Amino acid sequence: MEEYSSREKVLKNVRNAGINEAECPFTDIDFSSNVFKESGDTTEVAFAKAFVAIAGKFVYCADKEEFLQSINVFAKEYKWDHLHCQEPQIKQLLTEAEVPFSEDPKSLIEAVQGITFCECLIARLGSIMVSSAQASGRRLIVYPDVHIVVAYASQIVPDLAEALNVVAERYKNNFPSLVSVISGPSRTADIEKTLVMGAHGPRELYLFLIDDMNTE
């Protein structure tokens, strides 16, 4: 009975704590100001630095033509012979660049490289936000060993909160069932503290950033 009584006392205290709201002793905290120190870099530069720092491979393209040249060179140099794509606009770009690809959903499980768009690029984290609402769906960002992302400079936002706001505004009452943030290639050190790349997804992550804000 003593053990039961002690348990009841603890639960009673928990219930009371939930009912009776305690006054906050700190009345001068500014919850609206940004806690992160600004680096002084543009969002494009900030993203590139953070992305490379987490082992992402960043390719800047001044325009569409430079992207077509770059993706062709990379595909040949790194032997992207099993490239899978489900995004209509990227298919058109790959066709223009003369880069072969597969679009048959049945062959997705055999894909070694996958290429997709994204929802946003998060400058502070160097991360890529994707969702299930994209034409590439859920699987293409996970199955292939190499994930290639095509994005535009106008998609870069300062932080995670702004990225979520963009997705919420874009889809309004039809919010995607999956929103994920990719921060570099998949990795884990759970087993004996040994870093293993590609444990739960792609072991390589490429980002081709097309500058659509260059007005010169």
N, C-alpha and C positions, 0 to 999 in steps of 0.2 A: 504493500500500500504506500510505503514511503516513496518508492520510485515513481509510482503513478502520480502521487501528489506533487512531486517535484516537476514532473512533466507538465501537469496542469498549470502550475505556477508560471512556467516558461511560456506556455501557449497563451495564458491570460495576459502576460506582459506584452507579447507580440500583438495580440488583438488590440490592446489598449494603445499601443504605439501606432497602429494603423488608424485608429479612430481619432485619437487626440494628436493633432498636428503640432509639432514643436516649432517654436519660432527660430528662424535662422539667425545665428549670432553675428553673421557677417552681412552688414547692410550696405556696404559701399562697393560691392563687386560689380564690375562692368561686364555684363554678359553679351553685349552687342559688339564690342570691339574684337578685331581679329587677333588671335593669340599667336599667329605665325608672323615671324619677322620677314618683311618683304626683301627680296634679294636685289631688286633693282633691274633684273633682267626682264625682257619682254616675255609674254606667256609662251611664245614659240621656243625661245632659247631655254627658258626654265623647264619646259617639258622635255626638250631634247637632252638636257643635262641629266635630269632625273631618270629618264628612260634608259639611257646608256649606263647609268650607275647601277641599274638592276639587271644588267646583262641583256638588254634589248639591243637590236641592231637597227640603227636609224639611218634612213636614206632620204635626203632632202631633194625634192624635185621642184624646180622653179616654175614649171608649168606642165600641162598634159604631155607635150611632146617629149620633154625630158623624162617624164615617167615612163613613156613607151620605150624609150631607149634603155633606161635603167633596168626595167623589169626584164627586157630581152637579154641584157648582159648578165644579170643575176641568174636567170633561168638556165642559161648555157653554162656559166661558170660553176654553179653549184648543182648542176644536173637535176633540175626540177622536172623530172620526167613523169612523175605521177601526181600532177597538180590537179586538184579538184576545185571546182567553182560552181556556186549556185546563184550568185548575184548577177542579174541581167546586165547591169551597167559594166561590171567588171569583165563579164564575158566579152562584151563589145571591145573593151580596152585591150584585153588579151589577144583578141582576133586581130586588131589593128597592129599590135606589137609582134604578131606572128609567134606567139607563145602557145604551144599546144596545151590543152587541158581537157579534163573529163567533167561532164555535167550529169551523168547518169547517177541518180540517188542510190542505185543498187551497188555501185562501185565505190561508194563513200568509205566503206570499212577497209578498203584496200588502199586508200589514198595515203601517200607519204607526205604530201604538202597540201595545205588548204589555204585558200585566199578569200578574205571577207572584207566587208566594210565594218564600221563601228558606229556607235551612237555618239560618243564624245571622247576627247582626249583630256586627261586631267593633269594640268601643268604641275601642280605642287607634288603629286605622287609619281609622275611619269607613268601613269596607268592608263589603260584603255577600257572604256565601258562598252559592253556589248549587251544585246538582249535577244530574246527568242522571237521578237517581232521582225527581225531582219530576215531577208530571204535565205540567208545561210542557216538559219535556225539554231538549234542547240548543239548539234553534234559536230559540226565542222570546226568549232573552236577547241574541240577536245580530242578527237580521234587522230588526226595526222601528227606526225613527229615534228613537222615544221608548220607554224602558223604565220601567214603573211597577211598583214592588214594594210588596206589602202584607206587613207584619210586625207582630209583637207585642213588647211591651217585655220579656216573659219570654225572648225569643230573644237578647237582648243578652248577649254574653260579653266578658270583659276583653281577650283577646288571641287571636292566630292559633292558638296551641297548644291553647287551650281549645276553640276552634271545631272544630278537627280531631278532638279527643277526643269532642265531641258527635256529630259525623257518624259516627265510628267506632263509638260505642256505639249509635247509632240503627240502623245497618245491619249491624253485627256481621260475619257471614261473607259478606255480600252487598254489599260496599263498592261505591259507584257507580263507573262507568267514567270519569266526569268530575266533578271537583270544581274549581270556579273561584272566584276572589275578584275581585269587581268594586269598583274604587276610582274612583268618579266616572264621568262620561261618557267614552266612547272618545275618545282624542286622540293626536296624534303631532306631533312637530316634526322628523322625520327629513329632510324636504325643505327645504333651505336655512334650517333653524332657524325655520321659520314654523309656528306652532301651528295645526293643523287639527283641528276637532272632528268626531267621527263617522267617523273614517277607517276604523276596523276594527269598528265596532259602533254602538250608539245614541249620538246626539249630545246627548240629554237624559236625565237619570236622576231620577225622583221616588221618594220613599219615604214611604208613609203608615204611620205607626207608631201602632198601636192599643194603648192602655194597658190591659193585662189584669192589672195588678198594683195598680191603684188600689182600695184597700179602704175608702176613706171613703164 
